[in-house]
Amino acid sequence: MAEAIREAKRCLNCKVPQCRKGCPISNDIPAWIHELSMGNFGNAMSIINLRSNLPAVCGRVCAHERQCEGHCVLGKQGAHINIGQLERFVSDFDSNMGITRENILQKDRGRVAVIGSGPAGLTIAGELARKGVSVEIFEMEQEAGGVLMFGIPEYRLPKEVVRKEIEKIRQLGVTIHCGVTIGPDLTVDDLFAQGFDAIFMGTGTGKPKKLEMPGAGLWGVRYALYFLRRVSLWREGLMAREDVPVREGHKVYVVGCGNTAMDAARTAVRMGAAEVTVLYHRTIDRMAALRSEYDDAVAEGVKFRWETSIKSIHDTEGILDELILSTPEGEESVPADMVIMAVGSAPASRIVSTTEGIDVDDKGYVVTREVPYGMTTRKGVFAGGDVTGNQATVVHAMQDARRVAESMLAYLDAIKLFEAIDGKDA
């Protein structure tokens, strides 16, 4: 606590705070840091809650070096305020001490169904519930959290932190239904028939993009999201160790160089791989991953090969054992046990294939309007985050969801207005 307050007191409380400009959700960083500097933890948390529904998550996984901290004026002196750690401290302290108790408004502004409980879905649910909307979340997994629970490793984002953030959403009056897949179990039409006024699709991109090459269909080729999800399930005691594809002593190659690739590589190390190498077809200055993530991976023993890609994957009697690499020096053969693809993902089609009127583009992303922002081509159905092609970080999904929430509130109010008019005319 003393360390956090000392760090908060270093903030200059700039009149034109660049840190806030660097935050995708425009968190009022100087205001809550000022409250923290005086020991007013509840006030600090209240200010954070005005803009963020997942502060304990953001404090851990946001790209602070490119966003708030990267814009801090003290950074020019090599000593930016450690905003991410302060946000994490305030959120954890508030949660552990049970300081904040938000007022629950009467839910008389309409009913909304939210499909998916990742960053976008949870943000929409929190935003709408705080404004008097009755919200129910439908999640296909047996536990809520989406990518926060199953796609980000424990060492970066402890699952208990995610659960506490979700509990805060529940305490706003949000109902969460787990183990329900929209499409096979319930359709969008079924949800409207149940009396929901509007629906939000925050289903993310759970379908991995595939690279076409000889041997890509072998058992030893897996996708990063699949691998990370299985590790999460194993750590939660929901899957046997032998069902996690990386074995102790394996030589693992990870294709791609974004933050998901870093997560996969570092997780493979933790699962006992003897050697983990990241292959990237560009140079280090073109990688999408944060430099801090790269540095941490190197410190843990992960190797990197730049301007290198896989030309083909070979096997002996169905067991992957060799890669042919294309390198600046020419072709090269290397032994391998596992290849993990981290080259992006695309939306699944479970919802749009069972619903008329929701258009997608040629890549499968849901098409949305600018006015009202986030509405799909189906009236009353909104979408945001990765499923619309706005693939980025957790906080960018939250940013997009906040904009959609504003449009959904206007839409719900319009419905109430016309119902009132029709009632008078009758």
N, C-alpha and C positions, 0 to 999 in steps of 0.2 A: 504493500500500500504506500509506504513512504517513498519507495523508488518511483512508483507511478505518479505520485503527486509532484515529485521533483522534476520528472520528465515533462509533465504538463505545464509546470511553471516556466519552462523554456520557450513556450509558444509566445510569439510576438503579438498575437491577436490582430493580425493585419486588417486594415480597413477594406482592402480589396484582396480577400484570401484566395491565393492561387490554388491552395490545397482543395478548396471546395470546387473550383473550376475543374480540377483534375478528377473529381469523383463523379462517376457516371450517374449516381442517384442524387447528386448535389447535397450530400450530407453536410449539415452546418457544423463542420469540424471545429472551428475556433470557439464556437459557443459552448459545445459540450466539453471541450478540453478546458475552457475557462472554469466551468463548474467543477470539473474534476480537480483542478488545481487548488480549489478552495475546500475540497473534501465533500462536495455536494453530489454524492453518487446517484441519488435518486433523480435529481434535476438533470444530470448528465444523461442518464438513461432515457428520460422522457424526451429530451431533444433528439437523441439518436432514433428513438421509436417513431418520430414524425416522418422520417425518410426511409428507415430500414426495418424490414420484418425479420431479418436474419443477421443481426450484428455479430453474434459469436462466430458465425460461419464466415462472414466477410472479414472479420479480424484475423482469420487464419488463412483463407485461400485467395483473397483478392490480390491482384497484381499491384501491390502498393508502390513498388519501385517505378511503375509506369504511370500510376495515377496520383493519388493524394501526396504520397511522400516524394514522388518524382517532381511535383510542382512546388513543394515547400521551399520558400525563399532561403531558408537556412541551409538547404542542400548545396547551395553555391559555396558554402564554407565547409562542406563535407560533413555536416552535422544536422541533417533533417530531423524533425520531430518523428519519433517512432509511433506514428498514428495507428498502424495496424495493431501493435502490441497494446496500446492504450485502449483501443476499442475492444480488444479481446479481454483485457483486464476488467473494464467497466461491465461488459456483458456477463462475464463469468461471476464477478462479485455480486451483481444484481440477482443473477439466477440462484447462486448458492445461498445468498442471504434472504431471498424472497422479498426484496424491497418493493418492486413495482407491482401494483395491483391496478389494472386498467378497468375503467368503467365499461360495462357491457351494455350497449344500446339496445333498445327494443328493436327486434328484427322485423320492421314493417315496411322496408323499402323495396322488397322483392326477393325472389329466390333464384339463386345461381348454382349451377352444377359446375364443378371444376374437375377436369379430366387430367390426372397426373399430379403428383405431389413433389415435384422437383422445385428448383428455385422460382420458376415462373408461377407455378400453381400455388405454392405457399405464399408468395407475394400477393397475388390476386386475392387469395382467401383472406389474408390479414387486412389488406387495404379495404376490401368490401365489408368485412365484418365490423371493422371500426366505424363504418359509415352507416350501419343499421341494416345491412343486407344479410339475409339468411343464406349461409353457404354450406354446401356439402361437397367434399372431395371424394373422387373415385380413383383408387389406386390399384393397379394390376398386381403389384407385389404384395407379399403378406405383411409388409411393414412399410410405413410411409417414409418418404425422403428422396425417392428417385436417385438421381446421380449423386446426391449428397451422401446417401447411405450406401449405395452399391458401386459407385464409379470413382470415388475419391478415396485413396488409401487411408487407413487408420492413422498412420504416422503424420499425415497432413491434417486430417479432420477426424478426430475421435467420434465414434458413433454416438456416444453418450451426449456429446455436445449437440448433435443433430436432434436427438430425441428431446432434449430440453427445449430447443427452439420450436420444435413441432408442438410440444405441450403448451407453449405460450400461445400458439395459434389456436389450439383447442380451447384454451381458456377464454378466448374471445367469442366462443359460442359456435365454432366451426365443427361440423361433424365429418369424420373421416371414415370412409368405407374401404377396407383393404381386401385384396383378393378378388376384385371385380374388374374385368377387362372390358372396356367399352368397345363394342364391335361384336365379339362373340357372345358375351354375357348380356349386355344391354346395348341398345343402339341409341344414337342421338334422338331419334324419333321417340323411343321409349322414355327418355329423360323428359322431353317436352310433354309427353302424355302424363307424366307424374306431376306436372304442374310447375316445372321450372320455367322462369321467365327468360333466362339466357343461359348460355353454356360457354365455358372457356376451355379451349384445348391448349394444354401445356405439356404435351406428351414427349417433347424432346426429339432426339434422333437416336433411336436405339438400334437402327439397322446399319451395320458397318459397311463402309465402302470397300469394294474388293479390287485388288490388282490382278489383272489377267496375265498369268505367266505359267509356264510349264511347272507342274508340281504344286500349284497353289491349293489344290484340293486335298492334299495329304493331311493325315491326322495331326502331324506335328506343326501345322500352320494354324494359328489361332489369332483372334482379334483382341485388341487391347481391352475393349469394354467387356467382352466375354471373360477374359482372364481376370480382370479386376473384380468383376462381379463374383466370380467363383471364389476368389480369395476372401472377399468380404463374407460370403456365406459360410466358408470354412471357419473363419475366425469367430463367427457367431454360433458355431456348433451346428449349423444346418446342412453341412456337406462334409463328406469324408475327405481326408487329405489326398487320397489317391485320385479323387475327382478334380483336383487342381492340376492343370496340365504341366506346369513346370516342376521337375523333380530335382532332388539334390544331386549336384554334380553335372547338371545339364549345361551345355554350351548354348546360350540363347542369343538370338539376334532380334533387335527391335527395329522395325522400319518406320521412319517418321521422326520428327524432331520438335513436336509441340509439347505442351505440358502433360498431355495424356501419355505421350511416349516416355517422358521422364518418370511419370508415375509407374508405368509398366516396367521400365528398366529397374528402378529402385526396388519395386516390389519383388521382381524376379530375384534380385540379390538377397532380399530378406527370406525368400522361399528356398534358399540354399543353392542357387545356380552357381556353378564353378566359374563361369565367365559370361558376362553380359556385354554385348556390343551394340551400340546404336548406329544404324546406317542412315545416312542422309544424302540426298542427291545434290544438295547445294552446299554452300560454305557456312561456316559458323555464324557469320554476320547476318545470314538470311533465316536462321532458325526462328520458329515461332515461340519457343519456350522462353521463359524468363531466364535471365543470366544467373540469377540466384539458384534456380532449379537445376540448371546445368552444372554450376559449381558444386552443389550438394551431391549430384549424381557422380561427378568425377571423384569427389572426396570419398564416396562409398565404393569406388572401384569400377564404375561403369566406364567402358571404353567407347570412343567415338571415331567413326570413319567418315570423313567428309567427301563430297562428290562421288559417292559410292552407292550403287543400287544393286538389287538382285536381278540377275538375268534369267536364271532358272533354278529350280529346287529339285534335287535328286533323292532317290531312296533305294534301299535294298530290301526287297520283299515287303514293300509297303511301309517301311520304317525310314523316316527322314534321316539322312546322314551326311548330306553334302549340299553346299550352295555354290553356284557359279556367280561371282560378283563382277560387275562392270566398274572398273576403277580408272582414275586418270592414267595409270600405267598400263591398262589393258585388262583382260580377263584374269580372274584368280579363283582358284578352288579352295574352299575352306570347309572343315568339318563342322557339323551343326546337329543339334538335337531338337531345337524348337525355334520357330519364327513367330514373332508377335507383330501383327500389323497394327500400326497406329496412324492411319492415313485418312482419318475422318469418318463421318457417319452420315446417314440420311434418315428421314422419317419412315416409320413403318406405315403400312396402308390399311391397318385394321379399321380405322374410323371412317376414312373417306370411301373405302370400298363397300361399306354397309350403310352409307348415307348419301342421299341424292342432294345435289346442289352445292357441294363443297369442292371448289376447283383447286387443282394443284398445278404447279409449273412443270416444265419438262424434267426437273430433277426430283420431283415428288414433294416439294415444299408447299405448304398451304398458302394460297393467295389471299392477301388481306387488303382492305381499303385504307386510304388515308383519312377519309371522313365517312362514318365515324372510325376513328383509328382502331385497327385491329379486328374489325368485323370481316368475316369471310364472305364469300359469295352466297352463303346461306343466311338469311335473316335471323338474327338472334344468336348466331354462333360466332364467337370471337376466338382468336388464337394469338399466341405470342411466344417469344423466346426462340429456341432452336428450331421448332417445328415449322416456323415461317422463314427460315433461312438466316435468321439473325444469330448465327453461331459465334459465340465469343466466350465470355467468362460467366461465372455465377452472377456477378454484379451487373453485367450487361443484360442478362436475362431478367433480372429484377428491374432494371431501368425500363426495359420494354414493357414488362408487365404493369408497371406503375402507370404508364401512358394508356395502356389498354383499360386499366381499372377506371380511369377518369371517363373514358368513352362509355364503358359499361354502366357507370352510374348515371350518365346523361340518358342513356338508352332506357334504363329502368325507370327513371323519373318521367320520361316521355310516355312510357306505357301507362304509368299511374295517371298521368294527366289525361290521356285519351280515354282511359276507363272512367274517369270522373266526368268527362264531357258526355260520353255515351250514356252514363247513368242518369245525368240530368235531362238529356234529350228523351230518354225513355219515360 
